[in-house]
Amino acid sequence: MIRFARIAGAAGAGLALMSGASLAQGAPPEARPGQCFARVTIPEVAETYTEERIIAPARTEVRDVPARYEMVDMQVLVKEPTTAQVVVHGVYRTFTETVEVTPARVEPVVVPAAWQTYAERVMVRPAYVTWKPGTNLYGRTAGATAVSAGGGGDLLCRVEVPAQYAQVQRRRVVTPESVVARTIPAVTRKVTRQELVTPARVEERAVPAVYQTVKDRRLVTPATTETVTIPEVRRTERLRRIVSPARTEWREVLCGTNASRAKLAEVQRALNARGFQTAADGVFGPGTLRSMEAFQRANNLAVGYLTMETVTALGVQPN
C-alpha cells in the first residue's frame, strides 16, 4: 500500500534522508522551498495494431456439377364431364312496415301550483328610551383634582334602545294550480315481412370435368464438371507492441509537508465531482487512495502518489 510520507522532523533529518536512499537512486531535480518529490513508476505505453496473415493460399479444383431438375405441374383427368339436375330455391324479398298498436289520444293533466319562499323583516320589539348607569365620570372628586372617576350610583345616562327585528320565512303562490290537455302520440312497431319474388324451380346444369394436378420431374441441365478457383484465406490478428517501456522518475507530489488538511479535502471533493467517491475529510486513507488510483488509471497518469499532474488534472490549484 502506498502511503503519504509525513516529514515532521528537523532540516537535518531531511538532509540525512536525501543523502541516503534518495541520492543513491539519483537526486531529484532542482526545487524551490516547499516542493516535494517522489520516485514514481511510469507504466509502459503500449498500442494495438492489426495485421493480416495468409492461412491458406489460393488454389483451383475440379468439381462435379450435378444435373438440375425441376418439378412441373401436370393436369390429369379424374372424372369425365356430366350433367345434373339442380334445385334453384325461390327468391324472397324482405320488407319492413309500420303497424299502429295504440292510437293517439288526448287526456287532461293537472299542473300543480308553483310557490315561492321569501324572507320578510319583522319587528320583534319596538325602540324605547331608558336610564342606564354611566361610566368614567370626568371632573373633580372630593379632596383631589382628578378629572375622571369610575362609574357609580351618582351617574345615570338617558339612552335610546333601538328596535329589534328578525327575519321570517314566508311562502306565496306564484302560479295557481291548473288543468291542461296533453296529447299522447300513437304507439307503433316495425313488422318485417317476406314476399315471394321468384318461385323455386329445377334446372339441368353441366358438371365440368374434374382434373388433378400432379408433380412431374423434368431435366433442366445435365451433369457437368467445372474448374473452381478457391481464393486465399486471410486472418486479421490484433497484436500489441510497446511504444514506451515502464520507467521510474522523480515527480513533484503533495505530501504531509507541503499539503494542508484543507488542501486534501479539496482534492477529495474534486475526486467526488468526477465520480470517484471518497470521504472529503482531509485525511488520506485507503478509500482516498483507491479513488485516486482509479482516477489516475482512467486518465493515463502515473499511479500511486498524489502527483502535481494528478492535482492539476483534478482542477485543483497546488497552493
DRENKE-532078 format. One record per residue (C-alpha): x, y, z; residue number from 1; residue in one letter. Coordinates in Angstrom, 3 decimals. Example, Ala and Ser with C-alpha at 12.3 -4.5 7.8 and 13.67 -1.06 7.14 Angstrom:
<sites>
SITE         c1         c2         c3   pos   code
SITE     12.300     -4.500      7.800     1      A
SITE     13.670     -1.060      7.140     2      S
</sites>
This chain:
<sites>
SITE         c1         c2         c3   pos   code
SITE      0.000      0.000      0.000     1      M
SITE      1.271      3.461     -0.918     2      I
SITE      1.225      5.922      1.982     3      R
SITE      1.963      9.605      2.279     4      F
SITE      5.364     10.446      3.672     5      A
SITE      4.806     12.657      6.711     6      R
SITE      8.018     14.640      7.187     7      I
SITE      7.841     16.353     10.505     8      A
SITE     11.467     16.296     11.634     9      G
SITE     14.111     18.963     11.562    10      A
SITE     16.006     20.105      8.449    11      A
SITE     18.942     17.920      9.411    12      G
SITE     16.811     14.801      9.378    13      A
SITE     15.556     15.757      5.889    14      G
SITE     19.129     16.182      4.627    15      L
SITE     20.042     12.815      6.066    16      A
SITE     17.205     11.153      4.146    17      L
SITE     18.235     12.908      0.900    18      M
SITE     21.836     11.948      1.282    19      S
SITE     20.855      8.328      1.924    20      G
SITE     18.368      6.316     -0.169    21      A
SITE     17.247      9.218     -2.427    22      S
SITE     20.711     10.155     -3.658    23      L
SITE     21.577      6.512     -4.026    24      A
SITE     18.824      6.224     -6.670    25      Q
SITE     19.547      9.587     -8.341    26      G
SITE     18.780     13.003     -6.865    27      A
SITE     15.511     14.819     -7.655    28      P
SITE     15.632     17.892     -9.896    29      P
SITE     16.382     21.397     -8.701    30      E
SITE     13.489     22.522     -6.476    31      A
SITE     12.439     25.588     -4.549    32      R
SITE     11.486     25.523     -0.856    33      P
SITE      8.087     23.880     -0.291    34      G
SITE      8.349     21.441     -3.207    35      Q
SITE      8.384     17.655     -2.564    36      C
SITE      9.385     14.917     -4.998    37      F
SITE      8.898     11.147     -5.015    38      A
SITE     10.136      8.373     -7.292    39      R
SITE      7.093      7.365     -9.349    40      V
SITE      6.833      4.353    -11.653    41      T
SITE      5.509      5.421    -15.056    42      I
SITE      3.731      2.405    -16.609    43      P
SITE      4.648      1.276    -20.075    44      E
SITE      2.678      2.652    -23.014    45      V
SITE      1.543      0.030    -25.498    46      A
SITE     -0.557      0.126    -28.654    47      E
SITE     -2.536     -2.484    -30.500    48      T
SITE     -2.431     -2.913    -34.260    49      Y
SITE     -3.907     -5.318    -36.799    50      T
SITE     -2.053     -7.479    -39.278    51      E
SITE     -3.394     -9.778    -41.993    52      E
SITE     -1.852    -13.245    -42.398    53      R
SITE     -2.466    -15.816    -45.142    54      I
SITE     -3.867    -19.027    -43.640    55      I
SITE     -4.395    -20.918    -46.925    56      A
SITE     -3.099    -19.880    -50.401    57      P
SITE     -5.395    -19.591    -53.414    58      A
SITE     -5.941    -22.820    -55.410    59      R
SITE     -8.051    -24.372    -58.192    60      T
SITE    -10.007    -27.625    -58.144    61      E
SITE    -12.331    -29.514    -60.459    62      V
SITE    -15.840    -30.098    -59.143    63      R
SITE    -18.731    -32.193    -60.402    64      D
SITE    -21.814    -30.147    -61.136    65      V
SITE    -24.818    -32.437    -60.730    66      P
SITE    -27.737    -32.380    -63.108    67      A
SITE    -30.504    -29.961    -62.230    68      R
SITE    -34.118    -30.973    -62.299    69      Y
SITE    -37.287    -29.082    -61.724    70      E
SITE    -40.740    -30.176    -60.694    71      M
SITE    -43.571    -29.159    -63.071    72      V
SITE    -47.330    -29.386    -62.610    73      D
SITE    -49.363    -31.725    -64.864    74      M
SITE    -53.161    -31.905    -65.162    75      Q
SITE    -54.612    -35.465    -65.044    76      V
SITE    -58.306    -36.176    -65.836    77      L
SITE    -60.027    -37.749    -62.862    78      V
SITE    -63.760    -37.518    -63.811    79      K
SITE    -65.484    -37.005    -67.172    80      E
SITE    -67.872    -34.018    -67.622    81      P
SITE    -71.601    -34.784    -66.925    82      T
SITE    -74.953    -33.035    -66.450    83      T
SITE    -77.011    -32.794    -63.216    84      A
SITE    -80.416    -31.515    -62.157    85      Q
SITE    -80.156    -28.690    -59.618    86      V
SITE    -82.994    -27.280    -57.488    87      V
SITE    -82.982    -23.487    -57.593    88      V
SITE    -84.635    -22.154    -54.450    89      H
SITE    -87.245    -19.422    -54.587    90      G
SITE    -86.236    -15.802    -54.194    91      V
SITE    -87.954    -13.767    -51.475    92      Y
SITE    -87.956    -10.031    -50.776    93      R
SITE    -87.854     -8.859    -47.176    94      T
SITE    -89.543     -5.545    -46.346    95      F
SITE    -90.496     -3.690    -43.168    96      T
SITE    -93.738     -1.816    -42.457    97      E
SITE    -95.038      0.236    -39.518    98      T
SITE    -98.153     -1.048    -37.695    99      V
SITE   -100.191      1.097    -35.239   100      E
SITE   -100.584     -0.585    -31.829   101      V
SITE   -102.371      2.182    -29.870   102      T
SITE   -103.997      5.260    -31.495   103      P
SITE   -103.186      8.806    -30.397   104      A
SITE   -105.396     10.329    -27.662   105      R
SITE   -105.847     13.496    -25.559   106      V
SITE   -106.089     13.398    -21.746   107      E
SITE   -106.227     16.126    -19.021   108      P
SITE   -103.151     16.708    -16.860   109      V
SITE   -103.164     18.595    -13.517   110      V
SITE   -100.344     21.158    -13.282   111      V
SITE    -99.622     21.804     -9.557   112      P
SITE    -99.396     25.304     -8.171   113      A
SITE    -95.976     26.994     -8.038   114      A
SITE    -94.893     28.506     -4.684   115      W
SITE    -92.148     30.992     -3.847   116      Q
SITE    -90.324     31.249     -0.490   117      T
SITE    -89.194     34.740      0.548   118      Y
SITE    -87.742     36.412      3.656   119      A
SITE    -89.575     39.228      5.485   120      E
SITE    -88.127     41.552      8.162   121      R
SITE    -90.484     41.660     11.204   122      V
SITE    -90.168     43.921     14.298   123      M
SITE    -89.826     41.819     17.447   124      V
SITE    -89.503     44.709     19.924   125      R
SITE    -90.013     48.463     19.283   126      P
SITE    -87.404     51.110     20.183   127      A
SITE    -87.631     52.692     23.658   128      Y
SITE    -85.778     55.268     25.897   129      V
SITE    -84.416     54.339     29.361   130      T
SITE    -81.906     55.344     32.053   131      W
SITE    -78.592     53.427     32.335   132      K
SITE    -75.627     53.833     34.767   133      P
SITE    -72.790     55.875     33.263   134      G
SITE    -69.025     55.227     33.452   135      T
SITE    -65.810     57.309     33.645   136      N
SITE    -67.187     60.424     35.258   137      L
SITE    -64.890     63.330     34.312   138      Y
SITE    -64.429     66.175     36.920   139      G
SITE    -63.101     66.833     40.406   140      R
SITE    -63.643     64.393     43.257   141      T
SITE    -63.624     65.116     46.941   142      A
SITE    -60.143     66.038     48.185   143      G
SITE    -58.451     65.734     44.768   144      A
SITE    -58.078     67.424     41.400   145      T
SITE    -58.561     64.329     39.198   146      A
SITE    -60.593     64.772     36.019   147      V
SITE    -62.019     61.227     35.820   148      S
SITE    -63.607     58.763     38.220   149      A
SITE    -65.173     55.343     37.940   150      G
SITE    -68.900     54.728     37.432   151      G
SITE    -71.227     54.731     40.422   152      G
SITE    -74.739     55.261     41.568   153      G
SITE    -74.441     59.024     41.149   154      D
SITE    -74.119     58.861     37.307   155      L
SITE    -77.160     57.988     35.118   156      L
SITE    -77.461     58.437     31.356   157      C
SITE    -80.619     58.639     29.225   158      R
SITE    -80.208     56.059     26.397   159      V
SITE    -82.380     55.174     23.383   160      E
SITE    -82.523     51.428     22.818   161      V
SITE    -83.166     50.700     19.076   162      P
SITE    -85.948     48.430     17.841   163      A
SITE    -85.167     44.704     17.400   164      Q
SITE    -86.032     42.903     14.135   165      Y
SITE    -85.980     39.265     12.943   166      A
SITE    -86.025     37.554      9.508   167      Q
SITE    -89.155     35.402      8.924   168      V
SITE    -89.510     32.903      6.020   169      Q
SITE    -92.899     33.146      4.234   170      R
SITE    -94.460     31.386      1.139   171      R
SITE    -96.717     32.828     -1.562   172      R
SITE    -98.401     31.404     -4.675   173      V
SITE    -96.701     32.365     -7.942   174      V
SITE    -98.836     30.267    -10.321   175      T
SITE   -102.128     28.638     -9.187   176      P
SITE   -102.976     25.001     -9.886   177      E
SITE   -104.367     24.376    -13.419   178      S
SITE   -105.521     21.606    -15.766   179      V
SITE   -104.089     21.275    -19.327   180      V
SITE   -104.841     18.860    -22.142   181      A
SITE   -101.895     16.632    -23.147   182      R
SITE   -101.757     14.785    -26.469   183      T
SITE   -100.408     11.253    -26.126   184      I
SITE    -98.999     10.101    -29.513   185      P
SITE    -99.899      6.813    -31.102   186      A
SITE    -97.758      3.726    -30.335   187      V
SITE    -96.394      1.898    -33.422   188      T
SITE    -93.991     -1.001    -34.061   189      R
SITE    -91.938     -2.244    -37.005   190      K
SITE    -93.023     -5.532    -38.635   191      V
SITE    -90.744     -7.447    -41.050   192      T
SITE    -92.443     -9.472    -43.813   193      R
SITE    -91.251    -11.650    -46.728   194      Q
SITE    -92.693    -11.616    -50.259   195      E
SITE    -92.039    -14.288    -52.935   196      L
SITE    -90.362    -12.773    -55.988   197      V
SITE    -89.267    -15.876    -57.968   198      T
SITE    -90.685    -19.370    -57.254   199      P
SITE    -88.424    -22.446    -56.845   200      A
SITE    -87.548    -24.458    -59.979   201      R
SITE    -85.421    -27.377    -61.252   202      V
SITE    -82.621    -26.690    -63.771   203      E
SITE    -80.285    -29.008    -65.669   204      E
SITE    -76.689    -27.849    -65.401   205      R
SITE    -73.426    -29.103    -66.904   206      A
SITE    -70.948    -30.534    -64.398   207      V
SITE    -67.412    -29.882    -65.702   208      P
SITE    -64.684    -32.485    -65.801   209      A
SITE    -62.515    -32.914    -62.709   210      V
SITE    -58.737    -32.724    -63.087   211      Y
SITE    -55.966    -33.371    -60.566   212      Q
SITE    -52.647    -31.567    -60.511   213      T
SITE    -49.619    -33.863    -60.077   214      V
SITE    -45.882    -33.135    -59.908   215      K
SITE    -43.542    -34.380    -62.670   216      D
SITE    -39.683    -34.326    -62.552   217      R
SITE    -38.101    -32.757    -65.654   218      R
SITE    -34.372    -32.417    -66.547   219      L
SITE    -33.278    -28.806    -66.909   220      V
SITE    -29.438    -29.013    -67.044   221      T
SITE    -27.408    -32.253    -67.479   222      P
SITE    -24.493    -33.105    -65.158   223      A
SITE    -21.098    -31.424    -65.990   224      T
SITE    -17.723    -30.612    -64.433   225      T
SITE    -16.258    -27.179    -63.712   226      E
SITE    -12.966    -25.698    -62.539   227      T
SITE    -13.360    -23.555    -59.421   228      V
SITE    -10.789    -21.037    -58.126   229      T
SITE    -10.729    -21.009    -54.332   230      I
SITE     -9.354    -17.669    -53.095   231      P
SITE     -6.718    -17.472    -50.422   232      E
SITE     -7.862    -17.353    -46.801   233      V
SITE     -6.625    -14.456    -44.696   234      R
SITE     -6.958    -13.819    -40.982   235      R
SITE     -6.731    -10.439    -39.292   236      T
SITE     -4.879    -10.600    -35.962   237      E
SITE     -4.719     -7.952    -33.235   238      R
SITE     -1.152     -7.569    -31.968   239      L
SITE      0.337     -5.451    -29.182   240      R
SITE      3.638     -3.582    -29.172   241      R
SITE      5.283     -1.404    -26.527   242      I
SITE      5.707      2.215    -27.546   243      V
SITE      7.347      3.372    -24.327   244      S
SITE      8.693      0.941    -21.665   245      P
SITE      7.963      1.340    -17.969   246      A
SITE     10.345      3.665    -16.127   247      R
SITE     10.889      5.271    -12.744   248      T
SITE     11.489      9.006    -12.407   249      E
SITE     11.178     11.849     -9.912   250      W
SITE      7.809     13.636     -9.899   251      R
SITE      6.598     16.565     -7.784   252      E
SITE      3.983     15.416     -5.223   253      V
SITE      1.788     16.701     -2.414   254      L
SITE      2.613     15.189      0.976   255      C
SITE      2.258     15.924      4.674   256      G
SITE      4.990     18.591      4.395   257      T
SITE      3.515     20.822      1.702   258      N
SITE     -0.242     19.991      1.805   259      A
SITE     -2.721     21.077      4.472   260      S
SITE     -5.752     19.096      5.556   261      R
SITE     -7.942     21.632      3.764   262      A
SITE     -5.989     21.045      0.518   263      K
SITE     -6.506     17.269      0.841   264      L
SITE    -10.238     17.857      1.401   265      A
SITE    -10.301     19.963     -1.791   266      E
SITE     -8.661     17.090     -3.713   267      V
SITE    -11.196     14.642     -2.251   268      Q
SITE    -14.111     16.864     -3.297   269      R
SITE    -12.669     17.053     -6.842   270      A
SITE    -12.471     13.222     -6.953   271      L
SITE    -16.124     13.006     -5.840   272      N
SITE    -17.143     15.536     -8.505   273      A
SITE    -15.585     13.287    -11.189   274      R
SITE    -17.356     10.140     -9.965   275      G
SITE    -14.581      8.656     -7.801   276      F
SITE    -16.255      8.550     -4.394   277      Q
SITE    -14.305      9.119     -1.174   278      T
SITE    -14.796     10.894      2.149   279      A
SITE    -13.930     14.626      1.965   280      A
SITE    -12.461     14.767      5.490   281      D
SITE     -8.901     15.909      4.689   282      G
SITE     -7.444     12.524      5.757   283      V
SITE     -5.675     10.475      3.084   284      F
SITE     -6.892      6.990      3.940   285      G
SITE     -7.343      3.721      1.992   286      P
SITE    -10.590      4.935      0.401   287      G
SITE     -8.963      8.104     -0.933   288      T
SITE     -6.016      6.035     -2.212   289      L
SITE     -8.309      3.700     -4.171   290      R
SITE    -10.276      6.597     -5.672   291      S
SITE     -7.101      8.477     -6.613   292      M
SITE     -5.516      5.431     -8.302   293      E
SITE     -8.746      4.723    -10.216   294      A
SITE     -8.756      8.356    -11.457   295      F
SITE     -5.059      8.080    -12.439   296      Q
SITE     -5.604      4.872    -14.427   297      R
SITE     -8.658      6.342    -16.162   298      A
SITE     -6.612      9.395    -17.245   299      N
SITE     -3.288      7.631    -18.110   300      N
SITE     -1.444      9.256    -15.203   301      L
SITE      1.351      7.873    -13.019   302      A
SITE     -0.329      5.631    -10.424   303      V
SITE      0.430      5.507     -6.698   304      G
SITE      1.251      9.013     -5.497   305      Y
SITE     -0.649     12.306     -5.355   306      L
SITE      1.484     13.950     -8.056   307      T
SITE      1.095     17.539     -9.199   308      M
SITE     -0.040     16.088    -12.549   309      E
SITE     -2.949     14.410    -10.748   310      T
SITE     -3.777     17.570     -8.770   311      V
SITE     -3.796     19.694    -11.943   312      T
SITE     -5.904     17.075    -13.822   313      A
SITE     -8.473     17.333    -10.995   314      L
SITE     -8.613     21.109    -11.462   315      G
SITE     -7.146     21.866     -8.029   316      V
SITE     -4.578     24.627     -7.510   317      Q
SITE     -1.437     23.194     -5.778   318      P
SITE     -1.088     26.204     -3.474   319      N
</sites>
